[in-house]
Amino acid sequence: MHSVCTDARAVTILTMRRLYLLRHAKSSWKDPDLADPDRPLARRGRRASKAIAGYLREQDIAPELVLCSSARRTRETLERLEPALGSPTVRIEPELYAASASTLLERLRRVPDAVGSVMLIGHNPGMQDLALDVARPAPAVRELELKFPTAALATLVLQAASWRVLDRGTAELVDFVRSRDLAGDRAGSQPEPARSPGRAELLLLGGVLMRRVVSLRCCRRAAEEADCDLAHEPVAELGVADARALVRRR
């Protein structure tokens, strides 16, 4: 979509440019020895990526250019979205890893003017700060101020002749969707095959053996943060014999 501004000296063609800011999906903390850039997606993150891919198809979102951080979790998020993105130009750029809002903004300003839509896949807090910086004040921005969760997508529109004019308050936030609000993420995926307890599970079971009774709520919260299968087991109801049996399965 184009509009024309004219005066006695020049003619400027303004283009409706779209910026899609996508935070990577939920990553795994299971392996404490992995460096941060090497952490993969967690099971929840893989499910959320699938939900976001479905949303991209439904909304016919097909950016011309995708800029993606070089971290493993951002690349794995992109891999699960690519079938829904059409045939964009994709650039994996190390400078986007854990980048600040100012670094992200400078990168976007270097996008060629011929590109009408860009998707940036990155990390917080830079992604949230960038979205809040460039979005004009509006009621829709309040939700984004509260939290920019993993696998959330903010869509902003910029009416400009060039990406170089992108700056504070120059874009309009037209959509903000979280994967947890989408049917694909709520429904979940098929259960994965059972696996032997890992380190996080053994730590939880050790607590059961030592205390006999563990708060179900606290234990489930710890398990969810560790993204382990015990997040959906009634750990507080386990007796010592049951806990030992689970440990022996390892």
N, C-alpha and C positions, 0 to 999 in steps of 0.2 A: 504494500500500500504506500502511495507516494502523495505528498502535497508539495506545493510550490510557493516559495516566498520570493517576492520580487520587490525591488526598489529601482531607483534610477541607475544604480551602479552594477548590480549583479542579480543573477537568478540562482537561487539555492533550492535544490530538490531534497526534501526531507523524506527519509525512508522509515517505515515502521520496523524497527529492529527488535528481535526477541532474544532475551537472555534467560537461559535455564540454569539455575544453580541447584545442583544435586549433591547432597552430602552422601558419602559412601555408606553402604549398608553395614549392619552390625558386625563387628569383627570379633575374633576369638582370642581369649587370653589363656587358653589351656596350656600352652607351652611357654613357661616363664623364661626359657633360654632364648627365645626368638627376639631379635631386634625389632623395634616398633615398626619399621617399614616392611618387615617380612611377615607380619601377622595376617593370616587368611580370614576369610569370612566365616562367621559362625553359622550354625544351622539356621538360626533365626534370620541372619543376614541373607542367606541364600533364598529363603522363603520371601523375604521382603523385596529382594531384587526381582523375583518373579512377579510379584504384585505390581511393582512400579513399571515393569515391562508391559504388562497388560494395560496399565493406564496410558502409557505412551501410545499404544496401538489404538485404544479407544478414542483418544483425543487427537490422533493423527499428528503427533509431535515428531518432527523429523528435522533436527538441526542440521545445518550445512557443515558445521565444524564442531568437533568435540575435543575439548582440552581436558586431559586427565592426569592427575598426579601419578607419579611412578610407584607409589606404595602398592603392595600386593593387594590390599583390601579394596582400593579404588579400581585397580585393573580387573579384579574379579567381579566387582560390581558392573563395570563396563561390559565385560564378556557376556554377562547375563542379560544385558540390555540391547546389545548390538543387533540381534535379529529383529527387534522392534524399531530400530532407528533408521532403517533404510540404508543408504549408502553415503554416510557423511565422511568427510576428511577427519581422521583421528590422529591426534598428536599426544603422545605420552611424554610428559615433561617433568623432570626431577625438581625444577624450581617451584612447582606447585605443591610439593609435599610439605604439609604443615605451614603453608605460606600465610602471611598476614594479609589483612584486607587490603592494605596499600599495595602489596606485591601483586595480589590478584587483580586489582584495578589496573595497575600499570600493564599487566599482561593483556587484559581485555582491550585496552586502548591501542594495542599494536595489531589487533585483528584487522585484516584488510577491509576496506569499505565495501568491496563487492560482496562480502559475506553478510547475509541478512539475519542469520540466527546462529547462536552459539550455545553449547551446553558445556558447563564447567563442572567437573566431578572432583571434589576436594574434601577438605577436613575442617572441622571446627577448631578454634573459634573463628578462624578467618572467613569461612563461608557465611556464617550468621552476621558477623560484623560487616562484611561487604554488602549483603542484602539490605541491612538496616541503613547503611551509609547512602546507597544509591537510590533507595526507595523514597518517594515523596511521602510526607505524613498522611496517613489515611487510617480509617478504622481497621482495615484488613491487616495492617502492619502490626497491630497489637499482639496477635497470635504468634507472629514470628518473633516478636520481642521476648515472649515467654520462653520459647525453646525452639531450636532448630534440630530436631532429632535425626538419628541415622535414617537413611533412605527417605528423607523428606526432599520434596522438589518445590522450589520457588520459581515462579515464572514472572519476569519483569519485561515491560515494554518501554522502549526508548524511541522517541520520534526525533531523529537526527540524521544529518547528512553523513556523519562519520562516527565510528566508535570512539574517536579521540575526545569527543565532548562528554563521554560518560563521566559523571562526577556526583558529588553529594546532591541528593534530591532531584536528579534529572530523569529518573525512571518511575514507572507506575507498577506496583505489585498487583498483578491481575489474577494470580492463583497461587495457593500454597496448599500442597497436599502431603499428607503423611502416609507412609505405607500401612500403618496400623488401621487407617480408616478405610482401606480398600478391601474388597471382598476376598481377593486372593490371599492376602496376608491373614485375615481373620479366619478363613477356612483352614489354613495350614496346608501342609503337604503330606504325602504319605509317610507314615512312620518309618524311620531309618532302622536298619537291623540293629539288634541289641549288641552292645560292645562291652568289653571288660571295663570295670571302673578305672578311671584315671586318677591322677594325683588329687584333683579337687574332690572327687568322690571319697577317696580314702581319708582325706582330712576330715570330711563331714562324718564319716563312719567312726573315725577315732573319737570324735566328740560324743557320738552316741554311746560308745563303749565306756567312756570315762564318766559320763553324767547319767546314763540310763534313760533320762527323759530330756528331750531337747524341744525347745519351742518350735512348733511346726512353722509358724510364720517366719521366724528368723532364719530357720534352716532353709526354707524354700527361697527366701530372698538371697541368701548366700549362694545357693545352687544356681539361681537364675543369673547372678552376676558372673559365676564361673561358666555359665552356659553348659551345664552338665545334665545328664538325664535325671538326676535326683530331684530336679526342679519340679517334677510331676509325680514324685513318690511320697507317700505318707511317712516321712522319715521319723517324725516324732512318735509314731506308733511302733517303731521297730524295737524289739527287745534285743538283749545282748546276743542271744543265739541267732536271731535273724541277721543282725549286723555282721556277726562272724561268718555266717553263711555267704553273705554278699561279698565280703572280703575274700573268701576262699575262691569265689568265681573268677577272681583275677588270676 
